Amino acid sequence: RATVLGVYESIDEREIPEPIDFGISVPNTSKELQPIIMIIAVQLLALEIARVKGIDPDSPKFLTKVSGI
């Protein structure tokens, strides 16, 4: 009963694969570059979700800087 969001590669403009409710289609590239393309798509999705929710993506609420000497 969950909504499934998938990131998938597509060669042509066909429909979203069957078990996925919503999909982000990324271009088909070489196997070595595919993870980078997928990560960029998910990062852009996270940025847009933060903007819609009114969260400043440049200053996360619970992120603190720890530095050691």
N, CA and C atoms as an extended XYZ file, in Angstrom:
207
Properties=species:S:1:pos:R:3:atomname:S:1:resname:S:1:resid:I:1 pbc="F F F"
N         0.817       -1.205        0.000 N   ARG     1
C         0.000        0.000        0.000 CA  ARG     1
C         0.851        1.256        0.000 C   ARG     1
N         2.126        1.124       -0.233 N   ALA     2
C         3.015        2.279       -0.262 CA  ALA     2
C         3.091        2.847       -1.676 C   ALA     2
N         3.376        4.121       -1.751 N   THR     3
C         3.619        4.751       -3.043 CA  THR     3
C         5.089        4.578       -3.368 C   THR     3
N         5.369        4.093       -4.565 N   VAL     4
C         6.740        3.784       -4.958 CA  VAL     4
C         7.241        4.835       -5.946 C   VAL     4
N         8.375        5.452       -5.603 N   LEU     5
C         9.053        6.393       -6.491 CA  LEU     5
C        10.329        5.722       -6.943 C   LEU     5
N        10.516        5.638       -8.240 N   GLY     6
C        11.700        4.971       -8.766 CA  GLY     6
C        12.500        5.873       -9.687 C   GLY     6
N        13.804        5.673       -9.677 N   VAL     7
C        14.686        6.347      -10.625 CA  VAL     7
C        15.143        5.259      -11.579 C   VAL     7
N        14.868        5.445      -12.842 N   TYR     8
C        15.179        4.406      -13.811 CA  TYR     8
C        15.733        5.025      -15.084 C   TYR     8
N        16.520        4.234      -15.803 N   GLU     9
C        17.048        4.706      -17.072 CA  GLU     9
C        16.087        4.318      -18.187 C   GLU     9
N        15.995        5.182      -19.159 N   SER    10
C        15.107        4.874      -20.272 CA  SER    10
C        15.810        5.176      -21.587 C   SER    10
N        15.574        4.328      -22.528 N   ILE    11
C        16.141        4.503      -23.859 CA  ILE    11
C        15.207        5.361      -24.699 C   ILE    11
N        13.935        5.183      -24.499 N   ASP    12
C        12.951        5.967      -25.236 CA  ASP    12
C        11.895        6.489      -24.274 C   ASP    12
N        10.964        7.251      -24.763 N   GLU    13
C         9.910        7.831      -23.922 CA  GLU    13
C         8.761        6.838      -23.773 C   GLU    13
N         8.994        5.788      -23.054 N   ARG    14
C         7.934        4.812      -22.819 CA  ARG    14
C         7.316        5.041      -21.440 C   ARG    14
N         6.385        4.207      -21.084 N   GLU    15
C         5.699        4.382      -19.809 CA  GLU    15
C         6.578        3.965      -18.640 C   GLU    15
N         6.168        4.391      -17.450 N   ILE    16
C         6.886        4.049      -16.218 CA  ILE    16
C         6.799        2.535      -16.019 C   ILE    16
N         7.902        1.881      -15.607 N   PRO    17
C         7.855        0.440      -15.338 CA  PRO    17
C         6.758        0.084      -14.339 C   PRO    17
N         6.244       -1.104      -14.428 N   GLU    18
C         5.027       -1.541      -13.735 CA  GLU    18
C         4.962       -1.306      -12.225 C   GLU    18
N         5.923       -1.728      -11.392 N   PRO    19
C         5.716       -1.563       -9.947 CA  PRO    19
C         5.915       -0.132       -9.440 C   PRO    19
N         6.312        0.786      -10.309 N   ILE    20
C         6.605        2.150       -9.886 CA  ILE    20
C         5.388        3.048      -10.096 C   ILE    20
N         5.005        3.805       -9.040 N   ASP    21
C         3.882        4.740       -9.153 CA  ASP    21
C         4.321        6.056       -9.790 C   ASP    21
N         5.461        6.573       -9.351 N   PHE    22
C         6.027        7.804       -9.895 CA  PHE    22
C         7.472        7.510      -10.247 C   PHE    22
N         7.935        8.084      -11.340 N   GLY    23
C         9.291        7.776      -11.745 CA  GLY    23
C        10.058        8.981      -12.235 C   GLY    23
N        11.360        8.911      -12.054 N   ILE    24
C        12.273        9.897      -12.595 CA  ILE    24
C        13.103        9.164      -13.644 C   ILE    24
N        12.950        9.572      -14.868 N   SER    25
C        13.662        8.938      -15.963 CA  SER    25
C        14.977        9.670      -16.197 C   SER    25
N        16.075        8.917      -16.204 N   VAL    26
C        17.388        9.494      -16.478 CA  VAL    26
C        17.901        8.899      -17.786 C   VAL    26
N        18.792        9.609      -18.466 N   PRO    27
C        19.289        9.094      -19.736 CA  PRO    27
C        20.127        7.827      -19.568 C   PRO    27
N        20.110        7.021      -20.574 N   ASN    28
C        20.889        5.790      -20.579 CA  ASN    28
C        22.336        6.134      -20.915 C   ASN    28
N        23.259        5.812      -20.013 N   THR    29
C        24.682        6.083      -20.223 CA  THR    29
C        25.467        4.807      -19.943 C   THR    29
N        26.767        4.921      -19.910 N   SER    30
C        27.594        3.747      -19.624 CA  SER    30
C        27.402        3.301      -18.175 C   SER    30
N        27.727        2.046      -17.918 N   LYS    31
C        27.552        1.489      -16.577 CA  LYS    31
C        28.340        2.249      -15.522 C   LYS    31
N        29.504        2.749      -15.877 N   GLU    32
C        30.359        3.437      -14.916 CA  GLU    32
C        29.790        4.796      -14.514 C   GLU    32
N        29.095        5.472      -15.415 N   LEU    33
C        28.551        6.801      -15.132 CA  LEU    33
C        27.123        6.780      -14.591 C   LEU    33
N        26.444        5.667      -14.711 N   GLN    34
C        25.035        5.601      -14.309 CA  GLN    34
C        24.800        5.972      -12.842 C   GLN    34
N        25.617        5.520      -11.876 N   PRO    35
C        25.363        5.927      -10.481 CA  PRO    35
C        25.448        7.437      -10.275 C   PRO    35
N        26.349        8.099      -10.967 N   ILE    36
C        26.472        9.550      -10.828 CA  ILE    36
C        25.214       10.243      -11.335 C   ILE    36
N        24.704        9.788      -12.469 N   ILE    37
C        23.478       10.362      -13.037 CA  ILE    37
C        22.305       10.139      -12.090 C   ILE    37
N        22.218        8.953      -11.499 N   MET    38
C        21.130        8.644      -10.558 CA  MET    38
C        21.214        9.528       -9.316 C   MET    38
N        22.422        9.725       -8.793 N   ILE    39
C        22.599       10.539       -7.588 CA  ILE    39
C        22.192       11.988       -7.848 C   ILE    39
N        22.555       12.514       -9.001 N   ILE    40
C        22.180       13.888       -9.341 CA  ILE    40
C        20.665       14.036       -9.378 C   ILE    40
N        19.968       13.054       -9.965 N   ALA    41
C        18.503       13.110      -10.031 CA  ALA    41
C        17.881       13.099       -8.637 C   ALA    41
N        18.387       12.261       -7.749 N   VAL    42
C        17.836       12.172       -6.388 CA  VAL    42
C        18.164       13.433       -5.584 C   VAL    42
N        19.348       14.010       -5.766 N   GLN    43
C        19.707       15.250       -5.071 CA  GLN    43
C        18.812       16.411       -5.512 C   GLN    43
N        18.520       16.477       -6.803 N   LEU    44
C        17.614       17.524       -7.285 CA  LEU    44
C        16.203       17.331       -6.744 C   LEU    44
N        15.763       16.078       -6.612 N   LEU    45
C        14.461       15.795       -6.011 CA  LEU    45
C        14.439       16.245       -4.557 C   LEU    45
N        15.498       15.940       -3.793 N   ALA    46
C        15.564       16.351       -2.384 CA  ALA    46
C        15.566       17.869       -2.252 C   ALA    46
N        16.264       18.556       -3.145 N   LEU    47
C        16.282       20.017       -3.131 CA  LEU    47
C        14.891       20.583       -3.379 C   LEU    47
N        14.189       20.030       -4.334 N   GLU    48
C        12.840       20.520       -4.653 CA  GLU    48
C        11.860       20.228       -3.515 C   GLU    48
N        11.979       19.078       -2.880 N   ILE    49
C        11.111       18.751       -1.738 CA  ILE    49
C        11.365       19.739       -0.597 C   ILE    49
N        12.632       20.067       -0.338 N   ALA    50
C        12.964       21.034        0.712 CA  ALA    50
C        12.358       22.395        0.400 C   ALA    50
N        12.437       22.821       -0.845 N   ARG    51
C        11.860       24.117       -1.227 CA  ARG    51
C        10.351       24.130       -1.049 C   ARG    51
N         9.684       23.047       -1.459 N   VAL    52
C         8.224       22.977       -1.332 CA  VAL    52
C         7.804       22.996        0.139 C   VAL    52
N         8.581       22.321        0.994 N   LYS    53
C         8.256       22.275        2.420 CA  LYS    53
C         8.701       23.524        3.175 C   LYS    53
N         9.406       24.440        2.499 N   GLY    54
C         9.839       25.666        3.146 CA  GLY    54
C        11.078       25.502        4.003 C   GLY    54
N        11.874       24.483        3.726 N   ILE    55
C        13.092       24.217        4.487 CA  ILE    55
C        14.273       24.802        3.718 C   ILE    55
N        15.169       25.470        4.439 N   ASP    56
C        16.349       26.026        3.796 CA  ASP    56
C        17.371       24.905        3.599 C   ASP    56
N        17.628       24.494        2.366 N   PRO    57
C        18.553       23.372        2.149 CA  PRO    57
C        20.009       23.722        2.433 C   PRO    57
N        20.336       25.002        2.563 N   ASP    58
C        21.718       25.401        2.810 CA  ASP    58
C        22.086       25.429        4.280 C   ASP    58
N        21.117       25.313        5.169 N   SER    59
C        21.424       25.263        6.598 CA  SER    59
C        20.521       24.233        7.279 C   SER    59
N        20.916       22.956        7.203 N   PRO    60
C        20.113       21.897        7.827 CA  PRO    60
C        19.986       22.106        9.332 C   PRO    60
N        18.841       21.745        9.883 N   LYS    61
C        18.516       22.019       11.278 CA  LYS    61
C        19.426       21.285       12.258 C   LYS    61
N        19.696       20.024       12.040 N   PHE    62
C        20.431       19.232       13.026 CA  PHE    62
C        21.867       18.937       12.605 C   PHE    62
N        22.411       19.682       11.661 N   LEU    63
C        23.788       19.476       11.219 CA  LEU    63
C        24.711       20.399       12.016 C   LEU    63
N        25.681       19.804       12.693 N   THR    64
C        26.642       20.594       13.427 CA  THR    64
C        28.030       20.250       12.936 C   THR    64
N        28.912       21.214       13.007 N   LYS    65
C        30.276       21.007       12.549 CA  LYS    65
C        31.125       20.589       13.743 C   LYS    65
N        31.830       19.499       13.581 N   VAL    66
C        32.721       19.013       14.605 CA  VAL    66
C        34.132       19.094       14.055 C   VAL    66
N        34.989       19.744       14.797 N   SER    67
C        36.395       19.823       14.370 CA  SER    67
C        37.288       19.446       15.524 C   SER    67
N        38.316       18.719       15.191 N   GLY    68
C        39.268       18.296       16.220 CA  GLY    68
C        40.624       18.897       15.947 C   GLY    68
N        41.352       19.087       16.991 N   ILE    69
C        42.694       19.674       16.839 CA  ILE    69
C        43.730       18.583       16.941 C   ILE    69
